[in-house]
Amino acid sequence: MKRLNMGLLAVAFVLSLFAGRLVQLQTIESGKYTEQAMRQRLQTFKLPAVRGDITDAQGHPLAMTVEARAIYADPSLIKAGKRQEIVNALASTLGLNPATLMKKISKPDTRFVYLAHGVRPDQARLITSWNYLGIGTLPEYRREYPNDSLAASVIGFVNDTGKGAAGLESSMDDVLAGQPGWQRVEISLEGQHIPMGEEQRRPPVPGHGVRLTLQRDLQFKAQEAIEQQVRATRADSGSVIVMDPRTGKLLAMASAPGFDPNRYAESDRALWGSPLVQEAYEPGSTGKVVTAAAVMEHGGVTPRTPYTVPDKIKKYDVVFHDSHPHAPERLTFGGVLAKSSNVGTIMASESINSQRLYQTLREFGFGHKTGLPLPGETPGLLKPPHQWSGTDRYPIAFGQTVSVNAVQMASVYATIANGGVRVAPTLVEGTVGENGKFTPAPAPERRQVISAQTARQISDMLEGATTNEGTAPKAQIKGYRVAGKTGTAEIVNPRCGCYDGGGYTASFAGFAPADDPRLVVQVVLQDPKRGSHYGGDAAAPVFKDVMSFALQSEKIPPTGSRAPTTEIYARN
């Protein structure tokens, strides 16, 4: 009996311990353990925002957001013996690295890990149909570029984490991306959403769309033309810009070689940039129009000012040459520009001092950025006069020893075409909100750089360059008056820091109709190796091709006026 009582006491004691612990769990510490259990069941999922579209001026999509899926894993539910089967299936379907997948789904004490983003819905449905425990999908979005490589150097791309990584996708990421939301739900041990369980949610905020000034069809033509010419001439690269000189709007910005932003990872990283603003080059003779503006505005030079021009001239210990040997010629200043004489330009430039030449270059946009919303823009190179050597002013006068990006140089010709008024280049027309409301971008800066009279005289002189006696007869367009200028600049050889063996930059910039300018087209080819490297041969035909298309697509008729007679040779 005594032993029975002792046993009952022991049982009672043990039961009292359990009861005490039960009371402690259900009353004193119930909140603590309820909170821990809830934390184990709750999972937070990111709700991605819809990224705004990038469109051309007519609303055609250049970059758009489409429905996609994210693939995720709950490693705590995946049995060790099933891992290899899952890895084999997912790696082959999604093109993922098997070793990386295995590492992700084998993480200890982990209930959620992303395996892939931007998966097409049909692929996600296939994966879901396999019913692998611990593998699931979540809705998200994927960026697509419906025109493949069209304007890729301007648009850029979104990387696999959903961030803009190049071009406008990068520089305007804050506008396009929006604000992601989140959702917190209860998940059972089997990985299922618990109905009627705890749920919290913050909805995402969609990004804004961006409407550009580019025109898709014109962009396509410009890109096709420069790609063909880069291949034909075996040039390192090339670019075409089409611009409205009255508004500063960039209607086409094409470069070659390019890449497909839908498959950016398969391309050379060096092609991901925006060469039209990132790459600086010496403009050569296309830069002579700035010298012409300076000497005509401030040096008393007129289109008929006569010069006796030899084929070379010595300044201090340096001899400067024209592109071709020739006997001394009696040229007007209009003839100097039409024949693109380096020597004649040097002679005319001596009517002004170095500070005036520098200041005019600055006023035309040399040495400072255009302000376009593209990453990595270079301001080019333009040193102040106190840093010039004794002979620097002479090559600067004919477009060497200074550098610009392609948009800067196109803007110079737009300024001449627009009666001497510089309108800052514009790429973004405005933004589009969630409700479709369009908000225009601020109006570009406008500034009178030279007088309308000087601009008109330079325009008339530039028509001389496209005559049969000028350097660019291949730029002529039947029925239209065309003004323009060739450029053939030596490229600095990085091995010696000299011009020997560096190749050439061939360019042509011009506008039409010359007496009522509506469009500016500039073409640049870097180091063409097949055929002629002169701008009148390599670049002018591309100008003609693109300008002819642009005039037709914009429905710009010929003015019907007669071109002025350019006096190339001075009267004795």
C-alpha positions in Angstrom: 0.0 0.0 0.0 2.9 2.3 0.9 4.5 1.6 -2.5 1.2 2.4 -4.2 0.8 5.7 -2.4 4.4 6.6 -3.3 3.7 5.7 -6.9 0.6 7.8 -7.0 2.5 10.7 -5.5 5.1 10.4 -8.1 2.6 10.3 -10.9 0.8 13.2 -9.4 4.0 15.1 -9.2 4.8 14.4 -12.9 1.3 15.4 -13.9 1.6 18.6 -11.9 4.8 19.4 -13.8 3.0 18.8 -17.1 0.0 20.9 -15.9 2.3 23.7 -14.8 4.1 23.6 -18.1 0.8 23.6 -19.9 -0.4 26.6 -18.0 2.9 28.3 -18.7 2.5 27.7 -22.4 -1.2 28.5 -22.7 -1.2 31.5 -20.5 2.0 33.1 -19.4 4.1 32.4 -22.6 1.2 31.9 -25.1 1.8 35.2 -26.9 5.5 34.4 -27.4 5.0 31.0 -29.0 2.0 32.2 -31.0 4.2 34.9 -32.5 7.0 32.4 -33.3 4.5 30.0 -35.0 3.1 32.9 -37.0 6.6 34.0 -38.1 7.3 30.4 -39.3 4.1 30.4 -41.4 4.3 33.9 -42.7 6.1 34.5 -46.0 6.6 37.8 -47.7 6.5 38.0 -51.5 7.5 41.0 -53.6 4.8 42.4 -55.9 6.6 43.8 -58.9 5.5 47.1 -60.5 4.7 47.3 -64.1 7.5 49.1 -65.8 6.5 51.9 -68.1 6.9 51.5 -71.9 9.3 53.4 -74.0 7.7 54.5 -77.3 8.6 56.5 -80.4 7.0 59.8 -81.2 3.9 58.1 -82.7 3.4 55.7 -79.7 5.0 52.6 -81.3 6.6 50.6 -78.5 10.4 50.4 -78.5 10.5 48.7 -75.0 7.5 47.1 -73.4 6.5 45.1 -70.4 4.8 41.7 -70.7 3.5 39.1 -68.2 6.1 36.6 -66.9 6.7 34.4 -63.9 9.4 33.9 -61.3 10.3 30.4 -60.3 11.1 29.9 -56.6 12.0 27.1 -54.2 11.3 26.2 -50.6 14.4 24.1 -49.8 12.9 22.8 -46.5 10.3 20.9 -48.5 12.6 19.3 -51.1 13.9 15.9 -50.1 17.6 15.2 -50.7 16.8 12.2 -53.0 14.7 14.5 -55.2 17.1 17.3 -55.7 19.0 16.0 -58.7 15.8 15.2 -60.6 14.5 18.8 -60.0 17.9 20.3 -61.0 18.0 18.3 -64.2 14.4 19.3 -65.2 14.8 23.0 -64.4 18.3 23.5 -65.7 17.4 22.1 -69.2 14.1 24.0 -69.4 15.3 27.4 -68.2 18.9 27.3 -69.4 20.3 27.6 -65.9 23.5 26.4 -64.4 22.9 23.0 -62.7 25.5 23.6 -60.0 24.0 27.0 -59.1 20.5 25.5 -59.0 21.7 22.6 -56.7 23.3 25.1 -54.3 20.1 27.1 -54.1 17.6 24.3 -53.5 20.0 22.7 -50.9 20.2 25.7 -48.6 19.6 24.6 -45.0 17.0 26.4 -42.8 15.7 28.3 -45.9 12.0 28.5 -46.9 12.3 30.8 -49.9 14.8 31.4 -52.7 14.4 32.7 -56.3 15.6 30.3 -59.0 14.7 32.3 -62.1 13.0 35.6 -63.2 11.2 36.6 -66.4 10.1 33.1 -67.3 7.5 32.9 -70.0 4.0 31.9 -68.8 4.0 28.7 -70.9 7.3 27.6 -69.5 6.0 28.3 -66.0 2.8 26.2 -66.6 5.0 23.3 -67.7 7.1 23.5 -64.6 4.0 23.7 -62.4 2.6 20.6 -64.1 5.5 18.5 -62.8 4.1 19.0 -59.2 7.5 19.1 -57.5 7.1 19.7 -53.8 8.9 22.9 -52.9 8.9 24.4 -56.4 6.5 27.2 -57.2 5.8 30.2 -59.4 5.0 33.9 -58.8 3.6 36.5 -61.2 6.0 39.2 -62.4 6.9 41.0 -65.6 9.5 40.7 -68.3 11.0 43.4 -70.6 10.7 42.9 -74.3 12.1 44.9 -77.2 9.7 44.2 -80.1 12.0 45.8 -82.8 15.1 43.8 -81.7 18.2 45.9 -82.2 16.4 49.0 -83.4 17.7 52.0 -81.4 19.3 49.6 -78.9 22.2 52.0 -78.2 19.6 54.6 -77.1 17.0 52.4 -75.4 19.5 50.1 -73.6 18.1 47.1 -71.7 16.8 45.8 -68.3 19.0 43.1 -66.7 17.8 39.9 -65.2 17.2 41.5 -61.8 14.8 44.0 -63.3 17.1 47.0 -63.2 17.8 49.3 -66.1 21.4 48.5 -67.1 22.2 50.7 -70.2 20.8 53.5 -72.2 17.5 55.2 -71.2 16.5 52.1 -69.3 19.3 52.9 -66.9 19.3 56.7 -66.9 15.5 56.9 -66.5 15.1 53.9 -64.3 13.5 55.9 -61.5 10.8 57.1 -63.9 10.2 53.8 -65.7 10.5 51.4 -62.8 7.7 52.5 -60.4 7.5 51.2 -56.8 7.2 47.5 -56.1 4.7 46.3 -53.4 4.6 43.3 -51.2 2.2 40.6 -49.9 2.6 38.7 -46.6 0.6 35.4 -46.4 0.5 32.3 -44.2 2.0 29.2 -45.7 1.5 25.6 -44.4 4.2 23.1 -43.7 3.3 21.6 -47.1 4.0 24.9 -48.8 0.3 25.7 -49.4 -1.4 29.1 -48.9 -3.6 28.9 -45.8 -7.1 30.2 -46.7 -8.5 32.8 -44.3 -5.1 33.0 -42.7 -3.1 36.2 -41.9 -2.6 38.3 -45.0 -1.2 41.8 -45.5 -0.6 43.6 -48.7 0.9 46.9 -50.1 0.0 47.3 -53.8 2.7 48.2 -56.3 2.8 51.6 -58.1 3.3 51.3 -61.9 6.1 53.2 -63.6 5.6 56.0 -66.1 6.0 55.6 -69.8 8.5 57.6 -71.8 7.7 59.0 -75.2 10.7 59.8 -77.4 11.2 62.1 -80.3 12.5 59.3 -82.4 10.4 58.1 -85.4 10.5 54.3 -85.8 10.4 54.1 -89.6 13.1 56.8 -90.0 15.2 55.1 -87.2 14.9 51.8 -89.1 16.1 53.4 -92.4 19.0 55.2 -90.7 20.1 52.1 -88.9 19.8 50.0 -92.1 21.8 52.5 -94.1 24.7 52.8 -91.6 24.9 49.1 -91.0 25.3 48.5 -94.7 27.9 51.2 -95.1 29.9 50.0 -92.1 30.0 46.5 -93.7 30.7 47.9 -97.2 33.6 50.1 -96.1 34.9 47.8 -93.4 34.7 50.7 -91.0 35.2 50.1 -87.2 31.8 51.8 -86.5 29.4 54.4 -87.8 26.5 56.6 -86.8 23.6 58.6 -88.4 21.7 61.4 -86.7 18.5 63.0 -88.1 17.4 66.2 -86.4 14.7 68.8 -86.7 16.7 72.1 -86.5 13.6 74.2 -85.6 12.8 72.2 -82.4 16.0 70.3 -81.6 14.1 67.0 -81.7 16.3 64.0 -82.6 14.2 62.0 -85.1 16.8 59.1 -85.5 19.9 58.1 -83.6 21.4 55.0 -85.3 24.8 53.4 -84.7 26.6 50.3 -85.9 27.6 47.7 -84.9 24.7 47.2 -82.5 23.2 44.5 -80.3 19.8 42.9 -79.6 18.7 43.9 -76.1 16.4 40.9 -75.9 19.7 38.8 -75.8 22.1 41.4 -74.5 24.1 38.7 -72.6 25.1 37.1 -75.9 26.6 40.4 -77.2 29.9 42.2 -76.6 29.7 44.4 -73.5 31.5 47.1 -75.4 28.4 47.5 -77.6 26.0 48.2 -74.7 26.8 51.9 -74.5 25.5 55.0 -76.4 28.3 55.8 -78.8 26.5 58.8 -80.2 27.2 60.6 -76.9 29.8 58.5 -75.3 32.5 58.5 -78.1 34.4 61.6 -79.0 36.1 62.1 -82.3 37.8 64.9 -84.1 35.3 66.5 -86.6 37.8 67.5 -89.2 36.4 69.7 -92.0 32.8 69.6 -90.8 34.1 71.8 -88.0 35.2 74.5 -90.4 31.7 76.0 -90.3 32.3 77.2 -86.8 35.5 78.9 -87.9 33.5 80.4 -90.8 30.9 81.7 -88.4 33.6 83.3 -86.2 35.5 85.0 -89.0 32.3 86.3 -90.7 30.8 87.6 -87.5 33.9 89.1 -86.0 36.7 89.2 -88.5 35.2 91.1 -91.4 35.3 88.1 -93.8 32.6 87.7 -96.4 31.8 84.8 -98.8 33.7 86.8 -101.6 36.8 87.6 -99.6 39.7 86.5 -101.8 42.6 84.3 -100.8 45.6 83.0 -102.8 45.7 79.5 -101.4 48.7 77.2 -101.8 48.5 73.5 -100.9 50.6 74.0 -97.8 51.5 76.6 -95.2 54.1 76.8 -92.5 53.3 78.2 -89.1 56.3 78.3 -86.7 57.9 74.9 -87.2 54.8 73.0 -88.4 53.7 72.7 -92.0 50.0 72.2 -92.6 48.7 70.7 -95.9 45.5 70.5 -97.9 44.2 67.0 -98.6 45.5 67.0 -102.1 48.6 68.7 -103.7 47.6 71.6 -106.0 49.1 74.8 -107.5 48.2 78.0 -105.7 44.6 78.9 -106.3 42.8 82.2 -106.2 39.7 81.3 -104.1 36.9 83.2 -102.5 36.2 82.3 -98.9 33.1 80.5 -100.2 35.5 78.5 -102.5 37.7 77.7 -99.5 34.7 76.2 -97.7 33.4 74.4 -100.8 36.8 72.9 -101.6 37.4 72.3 -97.9 40.9 73.8 -97.9 42.8 73.5 -94.6 45.2 76.2 -95.8 42.6 78.6 -96.8 40.7 78.1 -93.5 44.0 78.9 -91.6 44.4 82.0 -93.6 40.9 83.2 -92.9 41.2 82.3 -89.2 44.0 84.8 -88.8 41.4 87.6 -88.9 40.3 86.7 -85.4 42.3 85.9 -82.2 42.4 82.6 -80.3 40.0 83.7 -77.6 37.3 84.6 -80.2 37.7 81.3 -82.0 37.4 79.4 -78.6 34.4 81.4 -77.6 32.6 80.7 -80.8 33.3 77.0 -80.5 31.8 77.1 -77.0 28.7 78.9 -78.1 28.1 76.2 -80.7 28.2 73.5 -78.0 31.9 72.4 -78.1 33.3 71.4 -74.7 30.1 70.9 -72.8 27.5 68.1 -72.7 24.3 68.3 -74.7 22.2 67.3 -71.6 20.5 64.3 -73.2 19.4 61.7 -70.7 21.8 59.1 -71.8 24.5 57.7 -69.5 28.2 58.4 -69.9 28.1 61.4 -72.2 31.4 63.0 -73.0 31.7 66.8 -73.4 34.5 66.2 -75.9 37.8 68.0 -75.8 38.2 71.8 -76.1 41.0 73.3 -74.0 40.9 77.0 -73.2 43.4 79.2 -75.2 45.9 79.6 -72.4 46.5 75.8 -72.6 47.0 75.9 -76.4 50.5 75.4 -77.8 51.8 77.9 -80.3 50.3 76.1 -83.3 47.2 74.6 -81.8 44.9 77.3 -83.1 45.6 76.3 -86.7 44.4 72.7 -86.6 41.6 73.7 -84.3 40.5 76.1 -87.1 40.0 73.2 -89.5 38.6 70.7 -87.0 41.6 68.8 -85.5 43.0 68.9 -82.0 39.4 69.3 -80.7 36.8 66.5 -80.3 33.1 66.3 -80.1 30.4 63.6 -79.8 28.1 63.0 -82.8 25.1 64.8 -81.3 27.2 67.9 -80.6 28.3 68.1 -84.2 24.8 67.5 -85.6 23.7 70.4 -83.3 26.2 72.7 -85.0 24.6 72.2 -88.4 21.1 72.5 -86.9 22.2 75.9 -85.5 23.3 77.1 -89.0 20.1 75.7 -90.5 17.9 77.4 -87.9 19.1 80.9 -88.7 21.8 80.9 -86.1 19.5 79.9 -83.2 20.8 77.0 -81.3 18.0 74.8 -79.9 19.3 72.2 -77.4 19.0 68.7 -78.7 15.9 66.9 -77.4 15.3 63.1 -77.2 12.4 62.8 -74.7 9.0 64.2 -75.8 7.5 63.6 -72.3 6.1 61.0 -69.9 2.9 59.1 -69.7 1.2 58.4 -66.4 -0.9 55.4 -65.3 -4.1 57.1 -66.4 -2.6 57.7 -69.9 -2.1 61.4 -69.2 0.8 62.8 -71.2 3.2 65.3 -69.5 5.4 67.1 -72.0 9.1 67.6 -71.2 10.3 71.2 -70.5 10.9 73.2 -73.7 14.6 73.1 -74.8 16.9 76.1 -74.3 17.1 78.4 -77.3 19.9 80.9 -77.9 21.0 83.1 -80.8 24.6 82.1 -81.5 25.2 84.0 -84.8 23.2 86.4 -86.8 20.6 85.2 -89.2 22.5 86.9 -92.0 25.7 85.1 -91.3 23.8 81.8 -91.0 22.2 82.4 -94.4 25.5 83.2 -96.0 27.1 80.1 -94.6 24.2 78.0 -95.8 24.6 79.4 -99.3 28.3 78.6 -99.1 27.6 75.0 -98.0 25.5 74.5 -101.1 28.7 75.0 -103.0 30.1 71.9 -101.3 27.4 69.7 -102.9 28.0 71.1 -106.4 30.2 69.2 -108.9 33.1 71.6 -108.1 32.7 70.9 -104.3 33.8 67.9 -102.2 30.4 66.2 -102.0 28.5 66.0 -105.3 27.4 62.5 -104.0 25.1 64.3 -101.5 23.0 65.8 -104.2 19.2 64.9 -104.1 17.3 65.4 -107.3 14.8 68.3 -107.0 16.1 69.6 -103.6 18.6 72.2 -102.6 21.1 70.6 -100.3 23.7 72.3 -98.1 26.4 70.4 -96.3 30.1 69.8 -95.5 32.4 66.9 -95.8 34.9 65.9 -93.1 38.0 63.7 -93.3 39.9 63.8 -90.1 43.0 61.9 -89.1 42.6 59.7 -86.0 45.2 59.8 -83.3 47.2 56.6 -83.1 47.3 55.7 -79.4 50.6 53.9 -79.8 52.5 57.1 -80.6 50.1 59.9 -79.7 50.4 61.1 -83.3 48.3 61.0 -86.4 50.6 58.5 -88.2 48.8 55.3 -89.0 45.7 56.0 -86.9 43.2 55.9 -89.8 40.5 58.4 -90.7 37.1 59.6 -89.6 34.9 60.2 -92.6 31.8 62.4 -92.1 29.2 64.5 -93.8 26.7 66.8 -92.2 24.1 68.8 -94.0 20.5 69.9 -94.3 17.6 70.3 -96.7 15.8 72.0 -98.3 18.8 74.4 -98.0 16.6 77.6 -98.4 14.0 76.3 -95.9 15.8 73.8 -93.7 13.5 71.2 -92.2 15.9 68.3 -91.5 19.6 67.9 -90.6 21.4 64.6 -91.3 24.9 63.8 -90.1 26.8 60.7 -91.0 30.1 59.5 -89.3 32.2 56.5 -90.2 35.2 55.6 -88.1 38.3 54.3 -90.0 36.7 53.0 -93.3 39.3 50.6 -94.8 37.7 49.6 -98.1 37.3 52.2 -100.9 37.9 55.9 -100.3 38.2 57.2 -96.8 37.1 60.7 -97.7 33.8 62.0 -96.3 32.5 62.9 -99.8 32.8 59.3 -100.9 32.2 57.2 -97.7 29.7 59.3 -95.8 27.9 61.6 -98.4 26.0 58.6 -100.1 24.6 57.6 -96.7 23.4 61.2 -96.2 21.7 61.1 -99.5 20.0 57.8 -98.8 18.7 58.8 -95.4 17.8 62.4 -96.2 15.9 61.3 -99.3 13.8 58.9 -97.2 13.3 61.5 -94.5 12.1 64.1 -96.9 9.6 61.7 -98.4 8.4 60.3 -95.0 8.0 63.8 -93.6 6.2 64.9 -96.9 8.5 67.8 -97.4 8.3 69.0 -101.0 11.1 70.8 -102.9 10.9 74.5 -102.5 11.2 75.1 -106.3 13.7 77.9 -105.8 17.0 78.2 -107.6 20.2 77.7 -105.7 22.5 80.7 -105.5 25.6 80.7 -107.6 28.6 80.1 -105.4 31.6 82.0 -106.5 34.4 79.6 -105.8 37.2 81.3 -107.7 38.0 85.0 -106.9 38.1 87.5 -109.7 41.4 89.2 -110.2 
